[in-house]
Amino acid sequence: MNRLRFTTVVAAPLTVAFDVARALGRPWPFPLEEVESVRPVSDLYAAGPGRGRRRLTHARTFTATATGTRVDEQVDWESALPGALGRVAGSVLRRRVRRAMRRHLDGYAALAAVRALDVVQVVGAAIVRDGEVLVAQRGSGPLAGLWEFPGGKVEPGEAHEAALVRECAEELGVTVVPGAFLGEVPLDGAVGGGAPGASTMRLWEARLAVGEPVAHEHRELRWIRPGDLGALDWIAADRPLLPAVAALLRTHQGRRP
């Protein structure tokens, strides 16, 4: 079995990274068939015997990070030629696969970064203090009464962490310092703008640097412990991020004297 692995980080959210990768396909001169696809986290394609190989599979996984989406790819194939001839053919094919993938990934990363500029992104802050996290209740609109982490839309050309600091200043009247990246969730389109599933909500840990939070745009603010997170009626975008926030709070509680 021959195997090669490749990793690249693209300056784009999960949904954009996945959709652009699917649109570009793979850099092989023969067709591959879809075996499995779970948007926007993974896909697997395969090709049957031919051209000196028995079978080829190409798997990709997409992982959200603070700097964008990490794409891990694995290419596996078996040679159809026996013995030493098969080993020589395999060595030649490995070099060709590496060259093809490097060209492909360079173009892919550039295109994904450009496409990311066309979708609105949303950022949120899990502001932590003394083992508790600040949560905010929507005061108006179709989501009035539901709870969320403070934050909002990223402006064109704005870095995500800078947007987080700006939104907290506007909504809460405080200055925050972003910390660890906690996760990313696809949006339905109505929240972030654009086509359904194109945008994402990205959440960071944050700490207060200046000021005390005031509800300038929300109905109510609360500081809550990890065990109380599940008792609130959350907006859909934030609910999948609750386990990461609960784990973060337990870590902070463990540091307290």
C-alpha positions in Angstrom: 0.0 0.0 0.0 1.3 3.4 -0.9 0.2 6.4 1.2 0.9 10.2 1.1 -0.5 12.8 3.5 -0.9 16.6 2.9 -1.9 19.4 5.2 -2.8 23.0 4.3 -4.5 25.8 6.1 -6.7 28.1 4.1 -7.9 31.6 5.2 -11.6 30.7 4.9 -14.3 29.3 7.2 -15.3 25.6 7.1 -18.2 25.9 4.7 -16.2 27.9 2.1 -13.1 25.7 2.4 -15.3 22.6 1.9 -17.4 24.0 -1.0 -14.3 25.3 -2.9 -12.5 21.9 -2.4 -15.5 20.1 -3.8 -15.8 22.4 -6.8 -12.1 22.0 -7.7 -12.2 18.3 -7.3 -8.9 16.3 -7.2 -5.8 16.8 -9.4 -6.0 13.3 -11.0 -6.3 12.6 -14.8 -9.0 10.0 -14.2 -12.5 10.3 -12.6 -13.1 9.5 -8.9 -16.4 8.5 -7.4 -17.8 9.8 -4.2 -17.8 7.2 -1.4 -18.9 9.4 1.5 -19.4 13.1 2.1 -20.3 15.0 5.4 -20.4 18.7 4.8 -18.4 20.6 5.9 -16.1 18.2 7.8 -15.0 15.3 5.5 -15.3 13.5 2.2 -13.9 10.4 0.6 -13.5 9.6 -3.1 -12.1 6.5 -4.9 -11.1 5.2 -8.3 -11.0 1.6 -9.5 -8.1 -0.3 -11.1 -6.2 1.3 -14.0 -3.0 2.9 -15.2 -0.6 0.8 -13.0 -2.8 0.9 -9.9 -5.3 -1.5 -8.4 -7.3 1.2 -6.5 -6.9 4.8 -5.4 -8.7 6.5 -2.5 -8.5 10.2 -1.6 -9.8 11.3 1.8 -10.1 14.9 3.2 -11.0 16.2 6.6 -11.7 19.9 7.4 -11.0 21.3 10.9 -11.7 24.8 12.1 -8.8 26.7 13.6 -8.2 30.3 14.8 -6.4 31.1 11.5 -8.9 29.4 9.2 -9.6 25.8 8.1 -7.0 23.1 8.3 -7.4 20.6 5.4 -5.8 17.2 6.0 -5.7 14.9 2.9 -4.6 11.3 2.5 -4.0 9.5 -0.8 -3.7 5.7 -0.8 -3.2 3.4 -3.7 -2.0 -0.1 -4.5 0.2 -1.0 -7.5 -1.1 -3.5 -10.0 2.4 -4.5 -11.0 4.3 -7.3 -9.2 7.6 -7.2 -7.3 10.4 -4.9 -8.1 8.5 -3.5 -11.1 5.7 -2.5 -8.8 8.1 -0.8 -6.4 9.7 1.2 -9.2 6.3 2.2 -10.5 5.1 3.2 -7.0 8.2 5.4 -6.5 7.5 7.2 -9.8 3.9 7.6 -9.0 4.6 9.1 -5.5 6.7 11.8 -7.1 3.9 12.6 -9.5 1.3 12.6 -6.8 3.4 15.0 -4.7 3.9 17.5 -7.6 0.2 17.3 -8.6 -1.0 17.9 -5.0 1.4 20.8 -4.3 0.1 22.6 -7.4 -3.4 21.8 -6.6 -3.2 22.9 -2.9 -1.5 26.2 -3.8 -4.4 27.1 -6.2 -7.0 25.8 -3.8 -5.8 27.9 -0.8 -5.7 31.1 -3.0 -9.2 30.5 -4.4 -10.7 29.7 -1.0 -9.3 32.9 0.5 -10.8 34.9 -2.3 -14.2 33.2 -2.0 -14.2 33.8 1.8 -14.4 37.6 1.1 -17.8 37.1 -0.5 -19.6 35.7 2.6 -20.5 37.5 5.9 -19.0 35.9 9.0 -20.1 36.1 12.6 -17.9 36.0 15.6 -18.8 35.5 19.3 -17.1 35.9 22.6 -17.2 33.5 25.6 -16.2 36.1 28.2 -15.0 34.3 31.3 -14.5 35.6 34.8 -14.1 33.6 38.1 -15.2 30.4 36.5 -18.4 31.9 35.0 -19.2 33.0 31.4 -21.2 36.0 30.3 -24.4 35.3 28.3 -26.8 37.7 26.7 -30.6 37.6 26.0 -31.9 38.9 22.7 -34.3 41.8 23.2 -35.9 42.1 19.8 -36.4 40.5 16.4 -37.4 36.9 15.6 -34.9 35.5 18.1 -36.1 37.7 21.0 -35.9 36.0 24.4 -33.2 33.5 23.2 -29.7 33.5 24.7 -26.4 33.9 22.9 -22.7 34.8 23.4 -22.0 38.5 22.6 -20.7 39.3 19.2 -21.8 40.0 15.7 -20.8 40.3 12.0 -17.3 40.8 10.7 -17.0 43.9 8.5 -15.3 43.6 5.1 -11.5 43.5 5.5 -11.7 43.2 9.2 -9.8 40.5 11.1 -12.0 38.2 13.1 -10.5 38.9 16.5 -10.7 42.7 15.8 -14.3 42.3 15.0 -14.8 40.5 18.3 -13.2 43.3 20.2 -15.3 45.9 18.3 -18.6 44.1 18.8 -18.0 43.7 22.6 -17.3 47.4 22.8 -20.5 48.3 20.9 -22.8 45.8 22.7 -21.4 45.8 26.2 -19.3 48.9 26.6 -16.1 46.9 27.5 -12.7 46.1 26.1 -11.9 42.4 25.8 -8.8 40.4 25.0 -9.5 37.4 22.8 -8.0 34.1 23.9 -8.4 30.5 22.8 -10.4 29.6 19.7 -13.3 27.4 20.8 -15.1 26.3 17.6 -17.1 27.1 14.5 -20.7 26.3 13.5 -22.4 26.7 10.1 -25.2 29.3 9.9 -28.5 29.1 8.1 -27.9 32.1 5.9 -30.5 34.3 7.6 -28.0 35.2 10.4 -24.8 35.7 8.5 -26.1 36.7 5.1 -25.6 34.9 1.8 -26.7 31.4 0.8 -27.8 29.0 3.6 -24.8 27.3 5.1 -22.3 29.6 3.5 -21.4 31.6 6.6 -20.3 30.4 10.0 -20.3 31.4 13.6 -16.8 31.4 15.2 -16.3 31.6 18.9 -13.4 32.7 21.0 -12.6 32.7 24.7 -12.2 36.3 26.0 -11.4 38.1 29.2 -12.4 41.6 30.3 -9.6 44.2 30.1 -11.5 47.4 30.7 -15.1 48.1 32.0 -18.0 46.2 33.3 -20.6 44.8 30.8 -23.8 46.8 30.3 -26.7 45.5 28.1 -26.7 48.2 25.4 -28.4 46.0 22.8 -29.7 43.0 24.8 -32.6 42.5 27.2 -30.5 41.0 30.0 -26.9 39.8 30.8 -26.0 37.0 33.2 -22.9 35.4 34.5 -23.4 31.6 34.7 -21.6 28.4 35.6 -21.0 25.4 33.3 -23.9 23.4 34.9 -26.4 26.2 34.1 -25.6 26.4 30.3 -28.1 23.8 29.3 -30.9 25.4 31.2 -31.1 28.4 28.9 -33.0 28.6 25.6 -30.1 29.2 23.2 -30.1 30.5 19.6 -29.3 27.6 17.2 -25.9 28.9 16.2 -24.5 28.9 19.7 -25.9 25.6 21.1 -23.4 23.3 19.4 -20.6 25.3 21.1 -21.8 24.8 24.6 -19.7 21.7 25.4 -16.5 23.6 24.5 -17.5 26.5 26.7 -18.4 24.2 29.6 -15.0 22.5 29.3 -13.3 25.9 29.3 -15.2 26.9 32.4 -14.3 23.7 34.3 -10.6 24.4 33.3 -10.8 27.9 34.8 -12.5 26.6 37.9 -9.7 24.1 38.4 -7.1 26.9 38.4 -8.8 28.8 41.2 -7.2 28.5 44.6 
